Amino acid sequence: MHIRNKNTNGLFKFSLCFLHGLTKIRHTGSEGISAPAKFAGAMTDGGSTLSVAVVCSSNQNRSMEAHSFLSKRGYNVRSFGTGSQVKLPGATLDKPNIYDFNTTYDEMYRDLMRKDPELYTQNGILHMLDRNRRIKPMPERFQACKEKFNVIITCEERVYDQVIEDFETREKEDMQPAHIINIDIQDNHEEATIGAFLISDLATMLFESDDLDNDIDEILQDFEPRARRPILHTVCFY
């Protein structure tokens, strides 16, 4: 069972997924997390001591815009999608271009160049794919990744739920906490740019904390009015 509750000021919905059956209970802070699991978030010249993942559905637009933005600022960041396939807009709404996650961004770019270079230049898809292929070879599914992250930022509630569901299926290892935070970002180029700025602002606030587990509730309360959109937060464990 996954329980979401608002805190006393009505700002957030919280849940906490535990080990051993992953019973979900109301999030009341991080005092119960053992000292070895706590981590510092100060920025250094070489980047952050924390690792962050940004996740959308297809690892194309929102997560890659944030990936590009954060990596240029020295963050230890990776990006992912949670969908079963990669979908890009097609010539009509009912006929998207569909690819497997093992298809490279360059292969997608060349495929769309063959199909209709004028259309896909005009709607920004070729520009997006060109940016993506300069960052990494291909889109990645979050469910296939074994790396552990301190902070996982999702771009819509459906993706947030899929990330939590993935944690429920994983065999538990070392009780390392992962803070999963959702910021709703519409899947278009303009919103992706706005979302990247918001994610960068949030990352700065999170990573400046010396005790993120205890500070995160207050940080999110401060951030939500600035974001002007609802924030979801869950703690899960690896």
C-alpha positions, 0 to 999 in steps of 0.5 A: 500500500502506498500512502500519501499524506499532506503535512500540516501546512498542506504543501506536500504529500509524503510517503516512505518506502521501507525494506522487508516488504516495503511497507509505506508509511507517512514521512515524518522526517529522517531522524530514523535513518542511521548516521552512516546513511547520512551524507554531506552535500557541499559543492566542491571545485570538482562538483557535488559529493551527492549523485543525482538522477533526473528521470522522465518518460523517454530520456529525450526532452525534460531529463536531458535538458536538465542533464545538460544544465546540471552537468555544465554546473559540475553536478554528478548527474545522470538521466533516464526514462521509465517508459518501455519504449522511446516515443518522439512526435511524428507527422501526426499525433496518432503516429509517433516515432517509436524506438527501443532504448538501445537505439542511439540518439544518432540513429534516431537523428539520421532516421528522422533526417531521412523521413522529413528533415524540414518537419523535424527541424521546425519542431525542434526534434533534430536540435534536441537529438543533436544535443542529446548525442553530444551528452551520451550515446543513447537513452537509458531506462531507470529500471535497468540502472544498478547505480545508486543515487542520493537524489532522484528527480522525476518530471511528472507524477506517473514517472515518480510512481514508476520509480517507486514501483521499481524500488519495490521490485529490487532486492534490498542491499545496504539501506542507503536512502534515496530521496525521490522528488517530483516536479511536474514539467510538461513535455515540450521544449519551453517547459523543459528549459524552465524545468531545468532551471527549477531542477538546478535551483532545487539541486543547489538548495539540496546540495548545500545542506550539511545534513540532507536527511534532516533538512530536506523537508524544510528545503522543499517547503522553501522551494515549492512557492518558488517553483509555483507547482506541487512537489512530491517527496518520497524516501526509498532505500537501496 
